[in-house]
Amino acid sequence: MTPKELKLKLDNNQAIYIVDIREPYECENGSISDVNIPMNQVINRISEIPKNKAVLLYCNTGKRSKSLKYMIEKLYQYKQLNHLEGGYQAWEELLNQ
């Protein structure tokens, strides 16, 4: 999902569960979501990520979230999982235009 697509969903109040997989220190400068599950804790906390609704994972650049999305889909059969292309950096860029 691109930052523009996410902004459109949020602007239209579409339901999406957003998970920040960055480390807590990376969230100090801002976040899109209140839900922070660092990447190294996701597998142990997988039950906190709903299977029955749209979920968006994001990290700083989109690389970690893309890999994690693929792994979760394969291991846990999530069907409504997405990641933010370009990550938080791309989101900030969009908001600062």
C-alpha positions in Angstrom: 0.0 0.0 0.0 1.4 3.4 -0.9 1.3 6.3 1.5 -1.3 8.0 -0.7 -3.6 4.9 -0.5 -3.2 4.8 3.3 -4.0 8.6 3.6 -7.1 8.1 1.5 -8.3 5.2 3.7 -7.6 7.2 6.9 -9.3 10.3 5.5 -12.4 8.2 4.6 -12.4 6.5 8.1 -11.9 3.0 6.5 -11.1 0.4 9.1 -7.5 -0.7 9.1 -5.4 -2.0 11.9 -1.9 -0.4 11.7 1.1 -2.0 13.3 4.4 -0.1 13.7 7.2 -2.8 13.7 10.0 -0.3 14.4 12.0 -0.4 17.6 10.6 2.0 20.4 13.5 4.4 19.9 12.5 4.8 16.2 9.0 5.9 17.2 10.3 8.8 19.2 10.0 11.2 16.2 6.5 10.2 15.4 4.2 7.3 14.5 1.1 6.6 12.4 -0.3 4.2 15.0 -0.4 3.6 18.7 0.3 -0.1 18.2 4.0 -0.8 18.3 5.2 -4.4 18.1 8.9 -4.4 17.3 9.8 -6.8 14.5 11.7 -9.2 16.8 8.6 -9.6 19.0 5.9 -10.1 16.3 6.0 -13.9 16.2 5.6 -14.1 20.0 2.8 -11.5 19.9 1.1 -12.7 16.7 -2.2 -13.1 18.5 -2.3 -9.3 18.9 -2.6 -8.9 15.1 -6.1 -9.6 14.0 -6.7 -12.1 11.2 -10.2 -11.0 10.4 -9.6 -7.3 9.4 -7.3 -5.3 7.1 -3.9 -4.9 8.7 -1.0 -2.7 7.6 2.6 -3.2 8.8 5.1 -0.5 8.6 8.7 0.2 9.5 11.1 3.1 8.6 11.7 2.4 4.9 9.4 -0.5 4.1 12.0 -3.2 3.8 11.5 -4.9 7.1 7.7 -4.7 6.9 7.7 -6.2 3.4 9.7 -9.2 4.5 7.7 -9.6 7.7 4.4 -9.4 5.7 5.6 -12.3 3.5 6.7 -14.4 6.5 3.4 -13.9 8.4 1.3 -14.7 5.3 3.2 -18.0 4.8 3.4 -19.0 8.4 0.0 -17.9 9.7 -2.2 -17.6 6.5 -3.1 -14.0 6.9 -5.2 -12.8 3.9 -5.7 -9.1 4.6 -2.1 -8.1 5.3 -0.3 -5.2 3.7 2.8 -3.2 4.2 3.5 0.5 3.7 5.7 1.1 0.7 8.6 3.4 1.6 7.7 3.1 5.3 7.4 5.9 7.7 9.9 8.0 5.7 7.6 8.0 2.7 4.6 8.8 4.9 6.4 11.8 6.4 7.3 12.9 2.9 3.7 12.8 1.8 2.5 14.8 4.8 5.2 17.4 4.3 4.4 18.1 0.7 
